[in-house]
Amino acid sequence: HDARRWLLAQGVNDDQLQQLEGLLERGSLALRPFFLKQLADPELVGRLSDVNEGSALNFLIEAMIARESSKFGGEVDEALSEIEREQFVRTMMYEVARDMADNQTVSISESTLTWIVELALPKSVSQPVEFMLKNRAPNLGFLTVDSRPRYLRFYHEKFLEYFLARVIVSTISRGEVPKFVARNIFGTSFLETLASVLEASTETERVAFHTGAERL
């Protein structure tokens, strides 16, 4: 209710608010302040009226990837292009989600995250830049501290579901089966997220996924 009142105060009209109803349910990722500010953009609301909820989820998370990739600082910005920084954040979150699924846990150690940073580096970079990326990684907005010291988890379960769904779509499209798929039982919420990710994918990606799934 607070989110709806705030959006109305920002100039979102009743018709536009109705278009956003599916994103404003209790516990929704869209209720986070950053995403709520995105939804207050009249241009964005107009675009969301023409897409499904899966595309909206994809749009909001990609907006956050862009925001997080802009926070590394001048030296990193000089060494890596905007596209490279965004791909670095995206790849790192994919690998974090994969590691959690492989180990059947919802948290990751800071030491493992450091290794993932090395894996996700887009190209050979100087040691100072690598150090900055390793230092910044635990503070990305997708992650938060876990109850265990020096462990991290995703800030919201939907982040884990989304990035894990992306990993599954990518690997199955290549004709591979991630080991966590064979030994995990996925709940309804994750399967809904996977369906949303597929809906938001390009036609080429969907065809590759279904072809890979049939082949397996």
C-alpha positions, 0 to 999 in steps of 0.5 A: 500500500505504501508503494502504491501511494508513493507511486501515485505521489510521483505522478503515476496514474491509476491506469498505469498503477493497474498495469504494475499490480503484478509487480507490487505484491507483498514480498515482491522484488519490485518493492525495493527502493531502487526498483520502485524508483524505476517504476516511477518513470512514466516512460518505463511504465508505458514500456512495461504495459506492452511486455509480460511480467518476465520481461519486466523482471529482466528489465529491472534486474538489468537496470540494477546490473547497469547501476552496480557496474557504474560504481567501481570507480575511475580506474576501473572505468578507464580499464574496462568499457561499460559493456565489459563492466556490465558483463563482469557483474552479470557473469559473477552473479551467474557463477555465484548462483551456480556455486550455491546450487552446486553446493546446495546452499544459499550462501557463499564464502568471501574467499570463493567470491574472490575466486569467482571475481578472477573467473569473471574478469573480462580480460587481463587487467592490472593488479590494482584494477583486479584488487579494486574489483575483488574489494568491491565484489562483496558490496554489490547490491545483489549481495548481503552479509549472511548470518555466518561470518565472512559469508554472503547471500543474495539480498533477495531470493528472486535474485538467486532464482533469476541468475540460476535460471539464466545459468540453466537456460545457457547451459541447456542451450549448449546441450549440457546439464548442470549437475545441480539440475540432476540433484535438486528439486525446484520449487514453484517460485523458481519454476515461475522465474525460469518461465519468466526468463524464457519468456523474456529471452529472444526467439533464438535463445528459446529455440536453442533452449528447447532444442537442447532440452529435447536433445538431452 
